[in-house]
Every structure is written in C-alpha cells, then in structure tokens.
Amino acid sequence: MKRFYLVLAVLALAALPISRIVGQGGNVTPHSPVVVATYEYLNQTAPIPPADILVASDSGFYRVSTYATAGSQSFLPPPSQFAYMCPFFRFSSDFGGSTTVTLPAVSDVGYGPCIVLGGTGFGQSLSGAVPLHIKSGNHLKFETATSNVGGEPFSVYIVVEKL
C-alpha cells in the first residue's frame, strides 16, 4: 500500500511542472472568425470605383475572401485587345506605408489574379483569401484594375473576417 501512495505522489509531482508550463500562456478560449463586412458587386459593366470596405475597429488579423466571375459570352472586345478585371486591396501597413495586395489565386486561363471578360472568358472565375494585419483606425480599400470592360458583366463577392 505504501508503494501505491509513493507512486501516486511521484506521478503528482511529475505532473506539476507540466501543468505550470501549459498554464503559463493563460486561459486560451478557442473562437471562430467573426464576419465584419460583406460586399456584393453584381452584374457590373464598368470599372468599380475605389471603395472603403472596412475601417478596422481594433488592431489584428483580418481575412479577406474574394470570389469574382465573368458573366456573358456575348461581349467580344476588339480582336487586338482583350478585356480583363483584376480585384485588389489597399491598406496602410504597420509601418504607415500604403500596401497593395492581390489575390493569391490564379484565374482559369492563367492571367494571374484576373479574369478575362467576354468570348473565351465566359464563366471564368477566380477566388482567394488573404490574411492581413491591419491597425485600428486604418482603412481597407477595394479596387479593380480593368481594361476594355465596357458592357461585359462581372460580379465580385467579398467577405471580411476578424480572426
């Protein structure tokens, strides 16, 4: 019986340092990301003007998820040109400078983070999620780079989550 208590005491003492190490970080409560903004630009036929989509309420990590799709096969740009739309985001970095972030996705046809509009671009889509660290009070802006868009519909969906 003495051996049982001795083994129990040794195990209790061995577990004590482990519980102290684990507990040093404080109580960690898991949480899910919180959606703080959503935007839908549906059936756009012209470049989307720059827009503030978030003013960070507190500093931290945010995830911006974007899905864009081309809408119609009827629009055909001139043969010497092609039409495209590339979504991107701008925000002030931790060091005060302006930072431009494109999606890490590659479109269906390999033009980087852009979709080709019209003709062979019908039904193309791209999507991606970008984690960003934004300081409290800083703005996150959505912009598009476009070429020859006139008339070809495209849609962009954006969800911003606080991580």
Backbone bond lengths (Angstrom), bond angles and torsions (degrees), N, CA, C in turn:
res aa  C-N    CA-C-N  psi(-1)  N-CA   C-N-CA  omega(-1)  CA-C   N-CA-C  phi
1 M - - - 1.433 - - 1.531 111.37 -
2 K 1.358 114.76 -37.11 1.458 118.57 178.40 1.529 110.32 -62.26
3 R 1.333 116.20 -37.83 1.460 119.68 178.74 1.529 111.19 -61.88
4 F 1.314 117.47 -40.47 1.457 122.08 179.59 1.527 110.49 -58.60
5 Y 1.359 116.88 -46.79 1.465 120.56 179.73 1.520 111.64 -68.76
6 L 1.322 116.40 -34.62 1.452 120.31 177.99 1.533 110.39 -65.56
7 V 1.333 116.98 -46.20 1.465 121.18 177.53 1.526 110.32 -62.22
8 L 1.300 117.95 -42.77 1.455 123.01 178.53 1.527 110.92 -61.53
9 A 1.322 117.68 -42.14 1.459 121.80 179.16 1.529 110.85 -65.93
10 V 1.337 116.74 -42.85 1.460 120.64 179.03 1.533 110.37 -63.03
11 L 1.315 117.21 -42.79 1.474 120.45 178.51 1.525 111.02 -64.55
12 A 1.294 118.14 -40.10 1.470 121.71 179.18 1.518 110.71 -64.06
13 L 1.336 117.13 -43.27 1.459 120.54 178.68 1.527 111.23 -67.19
14 A 1.322 117.42 -36.23 1.463 120.71 178.99 1.523 111.24 -67.64
15 A 1.310 117.15 -34.25 1.460 121.11 -178.81 1.520 112.34 -76.65
16 L 1.327 118.49 -22.25 1.459 122.32 -176.58 1.527 112.45 -60.48
17 P 1.331 120.48 -50.73 1.467 118.93 179.52 1.527 112.62 -62.27
18 I 1.329 117.97 -35.78 1.462 120.93 179.33 1.523 110.09 -63.79
19 S 1.318 117.65 -43.99 1.462 119.86 -179.40 1.520 110.59 -66.65
20 R 1.333 117.53 -32.20 1.466 119.45 177.04 1.529 111.01 -69.12
21 I 1.338 116.54 -40.66 1.464 120.24 179.03 1.524 110.26 -63.71
22 V 1.304 117.44 -46.62 1.459 121.61 -179.25 1.521 110.47 -63.41
23 G 1.316 116.94 -38.29 1.460 120.99 -175.96 1.503 114.80 -79.67
24 Q 1.342 119.83 -7.08 1.453 120.96 -176.28 1.517 113.40 -65.41
25 G 1.318 118.33 -27.92 1.455 120.93 -178.83 1.517 112.90 -79.32
26 G 1.293 118.29 -0.70 1.458 120.79 -177.13 1.511 110.13 83.66
27 N 1.290 115.55 178.81 1.455 120.19 178.98 1.521 109.35 -76.90
28 V 1.284 116.58 123.18 1.463 121.99 179.04 1.520 107.65 -103.77
29 T 1.314 115.51 122.26 1.446 120.40 178.30 1.518 108.36 -109.76
30 P 1.315 117.91 116.84 1.466 118.90 179.38 1.530 110.10 -66.22
31 H 1.336 115.12 145.27 1.461 119.51 176.88 1.524 109.23 -144.48
32 S 1.284 114.91 158.95 1.458 120.78 177.85 1.524 108.97 -92.52
33 P 1.329 117.16 153.09 1.469 119.24 174.32 1.533 109.97 -58.81
34 V 1.323 115.58 149.41 1.457 121.61 -179.21 1.523 108.53 -110.62
35 V 1.323 117.06 127.23 1.463 121.09 176.93 1.530 108.12 -71.57
36 V 1.346 115.98 122.28 1.461 120.73 -178.73 1.532 112.63 -110.67
37 A 1.328 117.65 -13.00 1.469 120.34 177.34 1.521 109.84 -162.44
38 T 1.332 116.00 143.61 1.462 122.03 172.03 1.528 108.63 -137.43
39 Y 1.306 115.39 142.56 1.463 121.03 179.11 1.511 109.23 -139.17
40 E 1.326 115.20 143.82 1.460 121.83 173.82 1.520 107.93 -131.75
41 Y 1.302 115.69 121.19 1.462 121.98 173.52 1.523 104.84 -109.05
42 L 1.316 116.63 96.68 1.459 121.63 -172.30 1.522 112.02 -97.14
43 N 1.320 116.48 137.71 1.467 123.68 174.15 1.526 112.86 48.97
44 Q 1.311 115.96 47.87 1.462 121.02 178.07 1.525 109.20 -74.74
45 T 1.329 116.97 138.28 1.463 120.87 178.46 1.524 111.73 -121.89
46 A 1.324 116.40 9.10 1.461 122.15 178.27 1.533 106.95 -142.99
47 P 1.324 117.40 161.39 1.465 118.80 177.20 1.533 111.12 -54.70
48 I 1.318 116.25 143.17 1.467 121.07 178.01 1.526 107.62 -84.79
49 P 1.342 118.25 124.79 1.465 118.90 178.72 1.531 110.48 -67.89
50 P 1.344 117.64 153.42 1.461 120.26 178.29 1.530 110.84 -53.42
51 A 1.334 115.73 139.61 1.465 120.17 -177.49 1.526 110.51 -141.50
52 D 1.334 115.94 136.97 1.469 120.38 171.02 1.514 107.43 -72.40
53 I 1.325 117.01 123.61 1.459 118.58 177.20 1.526 111.73 -109.39
54 L 1.349 116.51 -9.54 1.458 119.36 179.27 1.523 109.96 -161.73
55 V 1.320 115.91 138.39 1.453 122.39 163.74 1.526 103.92 -115.25
56 A 1.331 117.00 113.92 1.464 121.11 -173.58 1.526 111.08 -60.62
57 S 1.323 115.91 124.22 1.473 120.73 179.52 1.521 110.65 -77.22
58 D 1.331 117.46 -28.09 1.457 121.06 174.09 1.520 108.50 -150.66
59 S 1.313 115.16 156.13 1.466 120.72 -178.97 1.519 109.95 -67.17
60 G 1.311 115.01 144.80 1.453 118.38 176.73 1.511 111.70 157.28
61 F 1.341 113.84 -171.05 1.450 120.69 -179.51 1.519 110.64 -88.84
62 Y 1.322 114.70 137.55 1.456 123.21 176.52 1.521 106.86 -127.43
63 R 1.325 116.09 148.05 1.467 120.92 174.42 1.521 107.46 -115.65
64 V 1.340 115.83 127.26 1.459 121.25 178.54 1.521 107.07 -109.61
65 S 1.330 116.54 115.15 1.463 122.34 178.22 1.520 108.32 -105.65
66 T 1.315 116.15 133.91 1.456 121.21 -176.18 1.519 110.37 -134.41
67 Y 1.325 115.26 140.03 1.461 122.17 174.20 1.524 106.30 -132.20
68 A 1.318 117.82 129.46 1.463 122.03 178.42 1.521 108.82 -130.73
69 T 1.327 115.69 145.16 1.460 119.72 -178.95 1.528 110.38 -144.06
70 A 1.347 115.58 146.95 1.467 122.14 175.78 1.520 107.95 -91.44
71 G 1.339 115.81 146.75 1.442 117.52 -169.02 1.501 120.81 -106.36
72 S 1.328 122.61 -29.57 1.454 120.77 -166.81 1.524 111.09 -136.84
73 Q 1.311 115.11 148.11 1.456 119.61 177.89 1.532 110.95 -94.51
74 S 1.319 117.25 -7.77 1.461 120.16 -173.50 1.527 113.05 -78.91
75 F 1.317 118.17 -23.39 1.464 120.85 -178.35 1.517 109.66 -80.31
76 L 1.306 117.62 122.62 1.464 121.58 177.44 1.523 109.18 -125.65
77 P 1.335 117.66 112.90 1.465 119.46 177.53 1.526 110.01 -69.25
78 P 1.323 118.15 165.68 1.469 120.66 177.25 1.527 110.22 -54.03
79 P 1.346 117.54 146.39 1.469 121.08 -176.11 1.529 113.79 -55.26
80 S 1.320 117.77 -31.13 1.469 120.14 -176.75 1.540 111.86 -81.89
81 Q 1.321 117.33 -6.01 1.458 120.67 -176.77 1.516 109.64 -131.49
82 F 1.289 116.46 159.62 1.453 119.24 169.92 1.514 107.87 -130.11
83 A 1.313 115.09 155.05 1.461 120.26 -179.20 1.526 108.78 -100.89
84 Y 1.325 116.04 140.48 1.453 119.81 178.01 1.524 110.05 -146.79
85 M 1.328 115.41 163.09 1.453 122.59 175.37 1.526 107.35 -140.46
86 C 1.327 116.13 127.70 1.466 121.99 -178.56 1.533 108.78 -124.70
87 P 1.336 118.65 111.28 1.465 119.73 177.51 1.534 110.77 -80.21
88 F 1.337 116.23 144.41 1.463 120.15 173.94 1.528 109.47 -153.45
89 F 1.326 115.19 171.10 1.462 121.55 -175.61 1.522 109.54 -129.59
90 R 1.343 115.87 149.20 1.470 122.08 175.21 1.527 107.84 -127.48
91 F 1.329 114.89 142.91 1.466 120.11 173.84 1.513 108.16 -156.82
92 S 1.331 116.27 164.21 1.465 121.30 176.79 1.513 108.39 -82.55
93 S 1.309 115.90 128.56 1.467 119.95 -179.14 1.523 110.06 -75.91
94 D 1.316 115.00 175.32 1.465 120.81 177.98 1.518 111.88 -60.36
95 F 1.317 117.39 -21.76 1.454 121.38 -177.37 1.523 112.62 -99.84
96 G 1.328 117.01 7.32 1.454 121.23 174.51 1.508 115.74 93.51
97 G 1.310 118.81 -12.67 1.459 120.69 -179.97 1.511 111.66 -83.44
98 S 1.316 116.03 162.08 1.458 120.97 177.69 1.526 109.32 -81.95
99 T 1.330 116.26 132.78 1.454 122.02 -179.14 1.520 109.11 -117.99
100 T 1.320 117.62 133.33 1.454 123.07 176.31 1.518 108.29 -108.24
101 V 1.331 115.96 131.74 1.455 121.30 -178.14 1.518 108.83 -127.56
102 T 1.337 116.63 126.51 1.467 121.17 173.49 1.524 108.04 -101.98
103 L 1.299 115.54 168.34 1.458 119.65 177.90 1.516 109.86 -70.73
104 P 1.334 117.12 144.12 1.455 118.81 177.43 1.516 112.15 -80.92
105 A 1.321 117.08 6.39 1.462 121.30 -178.01 1.518 110.55 -84.91
106 V 1.291 115.67 159.93 1.457 122.19 173.89 1.522 106.87 -116.53
107 S 1.319 116.52 134.37 1.459 120.15 -177.61 1.522 110.85 -69.97
108 D 1.331 114.92 171.39 1.461 121.34 -177.25 1.530 113.48 -58.04
109 V 1.317 117.80 -28.93 1.464 120.14 -174.97 1.526 113.57 -108.28
110 G 1.315 118.13 5.08 1.449 120.36 174.47 1.506 116.77 83.30
111 Y 1.331 118.78 25.92 1.457 121.05 176.21 1.522 111.42 -95.59
112 G 1.311 117.79 32.86 1.457 120.45 -179.05 1.519 110.38 71.24
113 P 1.327 116.77 -150.25 1.466 119.38 -176.11 1.529 112.16 -82.27
114 C 1.327 117.33 51.18 1.467 123.10 -179.05 1.526 109.38 -135.13
115 I 1.326 116.05 160.26 1.456 119.46 170.39 1.520 108.46 -118.82
116 V 1.315 115.12 142.43 1.461 121.77 176.88 1.516 106.73 -84.95
117 L 1.319 116.23 135.97 1.462 121.54 -177.00 1.522 110.05 -105.37
118 G 1.312 116.60 136.95 1.456 122.25 174.90 1.512 113.76 82.06
119 G 1.327 115.20 157.80 1.463 121.34 176.86 1.513 112.36 54.58
120 T 1.330 116.75 -116.25 1.461 120.76 -178.39 1.520 112.46 -70.38
121 G 1.329 117.63 -10.72 1.461 120.50 179.68 1.507 113.75 -82.07
122 F 1.340 118.07 -5.61 1.464 121.24 -177.32 1.524 111.23 -53.66
123 G 1.318 115.30 128.57 1.452 120.87 176.38 1.515 114.98 77.97
124 Q 1.329 118.04 3.02 1.460 119.48 177.85 1.511 110.06 -67.61
125 S 1.308 115.34 152.92 1.457 119.81 175.26 1.519 108.86 -148.73
126 L 1.298 115.28 161.88 1.451 121.24 171.50 1.515 107.34 -145.14
127 S 1.301 115.37 153.31 1.463 119.37 177.73 1.512 108.42 -151.41
128 G 1.308 115.05 159.96 1.455 120.07 178.05 1.508 110.22 -177.39
129 A 1.310 115.49 162.26 1.459 122.25 176.97 1.518 108.12 -129.18
130 V 1.324 116.11 136.28 1.456 121.90 -177.07 1.527 109.02 -126.72
131 P 1.345 118.12 122.89 1.465 119.45 173.44 1.527 109.60 -84.36
132 L 1.328 116.81 136.23 1.461 122.11 -179.08 1.518 109.48 -132.76
133 H 1.321 116.92 147.47 1.468 120.56 171.20 1.523 106.93 -104.77
134 I 1.329 116.03 116.99 1.456 121.32 -175.91 1.519 108.63 -122.27
135 K 1.333 116.13 132.65 1.460 120.93 178.39 1.523 110.61 -79.36
136 S 1.309 114.98 152.47 1.461 121.64 178.87 1.530 110.59 -53.78
137 G 1.322 116.43 134.76 1.453 122.00 178.67 1.516 114.82 86.98
138 N 1.324 118.69 -12.64 1.460 121.01 179.81 1.525 110.69 -80.09
139 H 1.327 115.17 149.17 1.459 122.14 -177.98 1.528 110.61 -94.91
140 L 1.328 115.59 142.96 1.462 122.52 169.94 1.516 105.94 -110.08
141 K 1.335 116.50 120.70 1.467 121.63 -177.70 1.520 110.39 -110.32
142 F 1.330 115.08 142.95 1.462 122.15 174.76 1.520 107.86 -104.97
143 E 1.333 116.40 134.46 1.459 121.39 177.77 1.525 108.95 -141.52
144 T 1.316 115.71 164.90 1.458 120.58 174.37 1.520 109.33 -130.89
145 A 1.313 115.35 143.78 1.460 121.58 168.71 1.522 104.51 -103.19
146 T 1.326 116.60 128.82 1.464 119.91 -175.89 1.525 110.75 -136.19
147 S 1.318 113.88 163.00 1.455 120.79 173.95 1.528 107.90 -147.42
148 N 1.316 116.99 130.05 1.463 122.97 174.65 1.533 113.14 54.04
149 V 1.317 117.84 38.23 1.457 121.33 -175.18 1.519 112.06 -69.86
150 G 1.308 119.21 -37.32 1.451 125.77 -170.64 1.515 118.29 -24.60
151 G 1.292 118.95 96.53 1.444 123.73 171.96 1.515 116.05 106.52
152 E 1.311 118.94 -23.83 1.466 121.14 -179.98 1.519 109.98 -80.52
153 P 1.327 118.44 120.06 1.462 119.15 -179.74 1.538 112.53 -76.12
154 F 1.305 114.35 141.02 1.466 121.07 172.71 1.519 107.41 -145.03
155 S 1.314 116.08 157.37 1.462 121.36 -179.92 1.523 109.32 -129.73
156 V 1.335 115.33 147.23 1.459 121.95 178.56 1.521 108.19 -132.71
157 Y 1.312 116.39 132.22 1.463 123.03 178.10 1.531 107.69 -119.45
158 I 1.331 116.97 132.24 1.469 121.61 -177.62 1.521 109.56 -130.86
159 V 1.339 116.28 135.41 1.458 122.27 173.60 1.528 107.00 -129.12
160 V 1.338 116.44 128.54 1.460 121.61 177.19 1.524 107.92 -112.32
161 E 1.339 115.69 127.88 1.459 120.67 179.60 1.521 110.05 -120.61
162 K 1.326 116.57 142.23 1.469 122.60 171.42 1.515 106.69 -88.46
163 L 1.329 116.38 121.84 1.466 120.41 -178.38 1.520 111.09 -88.61
